[in-house]
Amino acid sequence: MGHIDIIAIFVFTALVFISGMSFSRSGKNMKSFFAAGGALPWWMSGLSLFMSFFSAGTFVVWGSIAYQSGWVAIAIQWTMCIAGLIIGFVIAPKWQKTKALTAAEYITDRFGYRTQKIYTYLFLFISIFTTGAFLYPVAKIVEVSTGIPIYASIVFLGVLILIYTAVGGLWAVIVTDVLQFVVLTAAVLIVVPLSFDAIGGIDNFIAKAPDNFFNFVNEEYSPSFLVAFGLYNLFFIAGNWAYVQRYTSVASPKDAKKVGWLFGGLYAVSPLIWMLPPMIYRVLNPDLGGLADEGAYLLMCKEVLPVGMLGLMLGGMIFATSSSVNTTLNISAGVLANDVYKHFNPNTTDKKLVMVGKWSTVGLGILTIIIALMVPYFGGIVEVVMTVAALTGGAMFLPPIWSLFSKNQTGKSALTVTIISLLINAFFKFLAPALLNIELGRAMEMALGVGLPVVLMAIYEIIYIIKKAETTQYNEYQKILSSKGSEETEADEGNKRGARVIGIGVAATGGIVLILSFLAENGAGLVAGMGIVVALLGSVIIYRNRG
């Protein structure tokens, strides 16, 4: 990597950091800091949801699977498309109607504080591991491209992310997410044609690809795994507290539907584009072994991108992948401030709660850095992501989702299902191999993780219906919901300002790409054309949100 690429990384890093820090004065109260005013434009929320989920593993986790197994990586990600569409039609509008700032607040309203307290402790414990798993791929990308030791990268990037997330709140997260989406989309549309050119065209790629490289499934990622993983994605995207924030922060149920639909639509198209570079690299270099295949995506970029564009692509990868970190940090800090600290200090001012949220972000960020440093000892990022998914996805997120549609479920039933599912999943993952000589494959592990809570919730529902159980908790929840009424939002001013920051960032990025086209030794016309398109897009966004 040359000096120009390194300069491009630092320029884009500064651009993203400044964009996030520009909202340092936007957190006037809890609603503005943790919900961006409560009337976020659906397209911003949808793109942020996509980036927060997409970036967690696309470059490293799914890139590794694409390198090893080919089309299987695309098939796996299409389950996310289906999940997004179902959420848009059915679940997202239900969340928006709860009028809750966080999922924890909804659980308090629906089941009571004692139930919420246990869920909160579980969520915070699990979120530390998930954010650590998200931070690790960022550092892995830096290590592969620059040679900087992964431990140094984890610490530096972790500190950088927690600073602008703590300062700017949800607006900082949203704006940087949308900016990264535009940048990375432009970059990958340059990488793909150059990658095909490097391999001698599409026909040559198909001819030289390994056997079964274009199969939808294989022995490890079987049809039953896809079904189970699809259900997991449904529960995770619909119930993860960080993603629920995207449905509750828009103005209406109709907008919440659009958030889910946009997510699903993007996942219908993006896997086809994003998975091609590591698949093509398998043909160029089939000898990556061990955890080295986690860097396949970036190695392909290093192979074909012209000078400067590699640095810009790397900068985009770093901050796009880190969007999962800042998303989870933001909602976790919101839960600590709104649903833990406020409970014990009910008369605390909004200003004090925002400060508690900011310091919570710092503390959680430090824990995230520590966990990320330990990922290699857990067997690599693919193993960590899949294990966390199987253990926690259905157990943690299904019961609250189920309660959105059921009058019968209680705090006792929800907690019982969650705890029993977590214990059984953990037993088969960590103890059964040694005690019973039983080791579940990837498909069975995922099927147990998502299937068990479905069965248990259904049993409880049937029992309650047969017994004609009283719906006391649900009736109390309806009273709480009706008392909330409508709250004022700071939508117009905040939304226009957020869009202007996005527009300025996108236009500046387009200018950077255009400048780099003059330095390109290959693909100069493609780079210049993309730079012009991105700059024009940013200018249109600025113009439509002027004044």
ABEGO torsion letter per residue (X at the ends): XBAAAAAAAAAAAAAAAAAAAAAAAABABAAAAAAGGGABBAAAAAAAAAAAAAAAAAAAAAAAAAAAAEAAAAAAAAAAAAAAAAAAAAAAAAAAAAGBABAAAAAAAAAEAAAAAAAAAAAAAAAAAAAAAAAAAAAAAAAAAAGBBAAAAAAAAAAAAAAAAAAAEAAAAAAAAAAAAAAAAAAAAAAAAAAAAAAGEAAAAAAABBBGAABABBAABBAAAAAAAAAAAAAAAAABAAAAAAAAABABAAAAAAAAAAAAAAAAAAAAAAAAAAAAAAAABAABBEAAAAAAAAAAAAAABBBGAAAAAAAAAAAAAAAAAAAAAAAAAAAAAAAAAAAABAABBAAAAAAAAAAAAAAAAAAAAAAAAAAAAAGEAAAAAAAAAAAAAAAAAAAAAAAAABAABBAAAAAAAAAAAAAAAAAAAAAAAAAAGBBBBAAAAAAAAAAAAAAAAAAAAAAAAAAGBBAAAAAAAAAAAAAAEBBBBAAAAAAAAAAAAAAAAAAAAAAAAAAAAAABABGAAAAAAAAAAAAAAAAAAAAAABX
